[in-house]
Amino acid sequence: MPWAEEDELKVTSLLSELQLEGKKVGEVLQRVSTDGKTGVDNVLMNLIQMITVGTCEKARHEMKSLMCRMLRENATQGCNADGLIKECLYEHCHSCVDKLVELFTMASTGAVIPNNTADDYRGILSSQIMRQADNLSWLLDIMIDRQVCDEFLQLWAFQTKLASLHPQVPLVLGRYEISRIMAGLCVALGKGQVLAPKEVRYELLHNWLQPLIDDFAWMRRACKGLDMATIQEGICQTISTLPLDQQQTMIIIWFERFVQNGDDCPKLQRAFELCWRRIFFGSISSNTC
């Protein structure tokens, strides 16, 4: 006999207190507990895997939202599976990154898949790149929400192979979706949701700021739901946490591009102003001491 969700705890608690025995009682309790043969980590791995390889975008979107909500519920209810969840998330992150390196390598070399026309090949490659980038963005959101993103930040910051391939991949193949990862990490850093040593923050900007600047106009037009003002503020905040000489390096990279392309670049004037004041007003103050 079914019961309402709000009565579930009451029913199971009552059956446990009565310590009743028998097949029927066991069958009832099996609704809400596992015998241990199917681990939480295996279930989670399978669910994430099915979402990441699913072919119906509408269903994928619905299930991603549902999974995020359920995982958030687990966290608020004190679920002690954090270690397992983190392990599952990182395993899938590594898989996505490896696939992106493979796809970027294919896109940059211009290899042709047998039995496919050039247009078909580009279409397949583009959809696969955007799929893996979307998967990674989703996993990143979960990791930030659960405060387990520090190791991924380091992984992405030192992803030199992918960053070096980035400018060789045509924009029309969806490479700008990859820059969403950098944008999301900068927003999280700027809000204090992720912590990292200055070496990691520098490598993140060193490897990924230029690609983000190159892709910014496409991101703004093609990526739905992005808050560009929040992203720009996050980049400014991240730059401002570096040592001053490194701030200057990053600002020069942006400044040179901005004066050539204007609105096609992120607006990082706030970071520029802060860096300027620190350089010039700081040196004036030290010289007068």
C-alpha positions as CSV (number, residue, x, y, z in Angstrom):
1,M,0.0,0.0,0.0
2,P,1.5,3.4,-0.9
3,W,1.8,6.2,1.6
4,A,2.2,10.0,1.3
5,E,5.8,11.3,1.2
6,E,5.3,13.3,4.4
7,D,4.2,10.1,6.2
8,E,7.3,8.1,5.2
9,L,9.4,8.9,8.2
10,K,6.5,8.2,10.6
11,V,5.8,4.8,9.1
12,T,9.4,3.6,9.0
13,S,10.0,4.9,12.5
14,L,7.0,3.1,13.8
15,L,7.9,-0.2,12.2
16,S,11.4,0.0,13.5
17,E,10.2,0.7,17.1
18,L,7.8,-2.2,17.0
19,Q,10.6,-4.5,15.9
20,L,8.2,-6.7,13.9
21,E,9.6,-9.6,12.0
22,G,8.4,-11.3,8.9
23,K,8.7,-11.0,5.1
24,K,6.0,-8.4,4.7
25,V,7.6,-6.0,7.1
26,G,10.9,-6.4,5.4
27,E,9.4,-5.7,2.0
28,V,7.9,-2.5,3.4
29,L,11.2,-1.3,4.8
30,Q,13.0,-2.1,1.5
31,R,11.1,0.8,0.0
32,V,13.2,3.2,1.9
33,S,16.5,1.4,2.6
34,T,19.1,-0.6,0.7
35,D,20.7,-3.9,1.5
36,G,24.1,-2.4,0.7
37,K,24.6,-4.4,-2.6
38,T,24.1,-1.2,-4.6
39,G,26.3,1.6,-3.2
40,V,25.4,5.2,-3.3
41,D,28.6,6.0,-5.3
42,N,27.6,3.5,-8.0
43,V,24.1,4.9,-8.3
44,L,25.4,8.5,-8.5
45,M,28.0,7.5,-11.0
46,N,25.4,5.9,-13.2
47,L,23.0,8.8,-13.0
48,I,25.6,11.4,-13.9
49,Q,26.9,9.1,-16.7
50,M,23.4,8.8,-18.2
51,I,22.9,12.6,-18.1
52,T,26.2,13.4,-19.7
53,V,25.7,11.0,-22.6
54,G,21.9,11.6,-23.0
55,T,20.8,12.7,-26.5
56,C,17.5,14.6,-25.6
57,E,18.6,18.1,-24.6
58,K,15.2,18.9,-23.0
59,A,15.3,15.8,-20.8
60,R,19.0,16.4,-20.0
61,H,18.2,19.9,-18.9
62,E,15.3,18.7,-16.7
63,M,17.4,15.9,-15.1
64,K,20.4,18.2,-14.5
65,S,18.1,20.7,-12.6
66,L,16.6,17.8,-10.6
67,M,19.9,16.3,-9.7
68,C,21.2,19.7,-8.5
69,R,18.2,20.1,-6.3
70,M,18.4,16.6,-4.8
71,L,22.1,17.0,-4.1
72,R,21.5,20.4,-2.5
73,E,18.8,18.7,-0.4
74,N,21.3,16.0,0.7
75,A,23.7,18.7,1.9
76,T,21.1,20.6,3.9
77,Q,19.9,17.4,5.5
78,G,23.4,16.5,6.7
79,C,23.9,13.6,4.3
80,N,27.4,12.0,5.0
81,A,28.1,11.0,1.5
82,D,30.1,14.1,0.6
83,G,33.3,12.1,0.0
84,L,31.5,9.8,-2.4
85,I,29.8,12.6,-4.2
86,K,33.0,14.5,-4.6
87,E,34.8,11.4,-6.0
88,C,32.0,10.8,-8.5
89,L,32.1,14.5,-9.6
90,Y,35.8,14.5,-10.1
91,E,35.9,11.3,-12.0
92,H,33.4,12.7,-14.5
93,C,35.3,16.0,-14.7
94,H,38.5,14.3,-15.6
95,S,36.6,12.4,-18.3
96,C,35.1,15.6,-19.7
97,V,38.5,17.3,-19.8
98,D,40.1,14.4,-21.5
99,K,37.4,14.3,-24.2
100,L,37.7,18.0,-24.7
101,V,41.5,17.7,-25.3
102,E,40.8,14.9,-27.8
103,L,38.1,17.0,-29.6
104,F,40.2,20.2,-29.6
105,T,43.1,18.2,-31.1
106,M,40.8,16.9,-33.8
107,A,39.4,20.3,-34.5
108,S,42.8,22.0,-34.6
109,T,44.4,19.5,-37.0
110,G,41.4,19.5,-39.4
111,A,41.3,15.7,-39.6
112,V,38.4,14.3,-41.6
113,I,36.3,11.4,-40.4
114,P,35.8,8.8,-43.2
115,N,32.4,8.6,-44.8
116,N,31.5,12.1,-43.6
117,T,31.4,15.3,-45.5
118,A,33.3,18.3,-44.2
119,D,30.1,20.0,-43.1
120,D,28.9,16.8,-41.3
121,Y,32.2,16.5,-39.6
122,R,32.2,20.1,-38.3
123,G,28.6,19.6,-37.1
124,I,29.5,16.5,-35.2
125,L,32.6,18.0,-33.7
126,S,30.8,21.2,-32.7
127,S,27.9,19.3,-31.0
128,Q,30.4,17.1,-29.1
129,I,32.5,20.1,-28.0
130,M,29.4,21.9,-26.8
131,R,28.1,18.8,-25.1
132,Q,31.3,18.2,-23.1
133,A,31.5,21.9,-22.2
134,D,27.9,21.9,-21.0
135,N,28.6,18.8,-18.9
136,L,31.6,20.4,-17.3
137,S,29.7,23.6,-16.6
138,W,27.0,21.6,-14.9
139,L,29.5,19.6,-12.8
140,L,31.3,22.9,-11.9
141,D,28.0,24.4,-10.6
142,I,27.5,21.4,-8.4
143,M,31.1,21.5,-7.1
144,I,30.8,25.2,-6.3
145,D,27.5,24.7,-4.5
146,R,28.9,21.8,-2.4
147,Q,32.1,23.7,-1.8
148,V,34.4,21.0,-3.2
149,C,35.7,22.9,-6.2
150,D,39.3,23.7,-5.0
151,E,40.9,20.7,-6.7
152,F,39.0,21.3,-10.0
153,L,40.2,24.9,-10.0
154,Q,43.8,23.6,-9.8
155,L,43.1,21.1,-12.6
156,W,41.7,23.7,-14.9
157,A,44.3,26.4,-14.1
158,F,47.1,24.1,-15.2
159,Q,45.3,22.7,-18.2
160,T,48.0,24.0,-20.6
161,K,47.4,21.5,-23.3
162,L,43.7,22.5,-23.8
163,A,44.5,26.2,-23.4
164,S,47.2,26.0,-26.1
165,L,44.8,24.2,-28.5
166,H,42.1,26.8,-27.9
167,P,43.1,29.5,-30.4
168,Q,43.5,26.9,-33.1
169,V,39.9,25.8,-32.9
170,P,37.4,27.8,-35.0
171,L,34.9,29.8,-33.0
172,V,32.0,28.4,-35.0
173,L,32.8,24.9,-33.5
174,G,31.7,26.2,-30.1
175,R,35.0,26.7,-28.4
176,Y,33.5,29.8,-26.6
177,E,31.5,27.3,-24.4
178,I,34.9,26.4,-22.9
179,S,35.4,30.0,-21.7
180,R,32.3,29.6,-19.6
181,I,34.4,27.4,-17.3
182,M,36.9,30.2,-16.8
183,A,34.1,32.7,-16.2
184,G,32.4,30.5,-13.6
185,L,35.7,29.9,-11.7
186,C,36.4,33.7,-11.7
187,V,32.9,34.4,-10.4
188,A,33.4,31.8,-7.6
189,L,36.8,33.2,-6.7
190,G,35.4,36.7,-6.7
191,K,32.6,35.7,-4.3
192,G,34.9,33.7,-2.0
193,Q,33.1,30.5,-2.9
194,V,36.4,28.9,-3.9
195,L,39.8,29.4,-2.3
196,A,43.2,28.9,-4.1
197,P,46.9,29.8,-3.6
198,K,48.1,32.8,-5.6
199,E,50.1,30.5,-7.9
200,V,46.9,28.7,-8.9
201,R,45.0,32.0,-9.4
202,Y,47.9,33.3,-11.6
203,E,48.0,30.1,-13.7
204,L,44.2,30.3,-14.2
205,L,44.5,33.8,-15.6
206,H,47.8,33.2,-17.4
207,N,46.3,30.3,-19.4
208,W,42.7,31.3,-19.7
209,L,42.2,35.1,-19.6
210,Q,43.3,35.6,-23.2
211,P,41.0,32.8,-24.5
212,L,38.1,34.3,-22.6
213,I,38.8,37.8,-24.0
214,D,39.0,36.2,-27.5
215,D,35.6,34.5,-27.0
216,F,33.8,37.2,-25.1
217,A,31.7,38.6,-27.9
218,W,30.5,35.1,-28.9
219,M,29.8,34.1,-25.3
220,R,27.6,37.2,-24.9
221,R,25.7,36.4,-28.1
222,A,25.5,32.6,-28.0
223,C,25.5,31.5,-24.3
224,K,22.1,31.9,-22.8
225,G,21.6,32.9,-19.2
226,L,25.0,34.3,-18.6
227,D,25.2,37.4,-16.3
228,M,28.0,39.2,-18.1
229,A,28.2,42.0,-15.4
230,T,28.8,39.3,-12.7
231,I,31.4,37.6,-14.9
232,Q,33.3,40.9,-15.5
233,E,33.2,41.7,-11.8
234,G,34.5,38.2,-11.0
235,I,37.4,38.6,-13.4
236,C,38.3,42.0,-11.9
237,Q,38.2,40.6,-8.3
238,T,40.4,37.6,-9.3
239,I,43.0,39.9,-11.0
240,S,43.0,42.2,-8.0
241,T,44.0,39.3,-5.6
242,L,47.3,38.7,-7.5
243,P,50.7,40.3,-6.6
244,L,50.9,43.8,-8.2
245,D,53.4,42.8,-11.0
246,Q,51.1,39.9,-12.0
247,Q,48.1,42.3,-11.9
248,Q,49.9,44.6,-14.3
249,T,50.6,41.7,-16.7
250,M,47.0,40.7,-16.9
251,I,45.7,44.2,-17.2
252,I,48.1,44.9,-20.1
253,I,46.8,41.8,-21.9
254,W,43.3,43.1,-21.6
255,F,44.1,46.7,-22.3
256,E,45.8,46.0,-25.6
257,R,42.8,44.1,-26.8
258,F,40.2,46.4,-25.4
259,V,41.6,49.5,-27.2
260,Q,41.4,47.6,-30.5
261,N,38.0,45.9,-30.1
262,G,36.1,47.8,-27.5
263,D,32.7,46.3,-26.7
264,D,33.8,42.9,-28.0
265,C,36.0,42.6,-24.8
266,P,35.0,42.3,-21.2
267,K,34.9,45.6,-19.3
268,L,37.7,45.3,-16.7
269,Q,38.1,49.0,-16.1
270,R,37.6,48.5,-12.4
271,A,40.6,46.2,-12.1
272,F,42.6,48.6,-14.3
273,E,41.8,51.6,-12.0
274,L,42.7,49.6,-8.9
275,C,45.9,48.4,-10.4
276,W,46.8,52.0,-11.6
277,R,46.2,53.4,-8.1
278,R,48.3,50.7,-6.5
279,I,51.2,51.3,-8.9
280,F,51.3,55.0,-9.1
281,F,49.8,56.2,-5.8
282,G,51.7,53.5,-4.0
283,S,55.0,54.5,-5.5
284,I,54.3,58.2,-4.7
285,S,53.6,57.3,-1.1
286,S,56.7,55.2,-0.8
287,N,58.9,58.0,-2.4
288,T,57.6,60.6,0.0
289,C,58.3,58.5,3.1
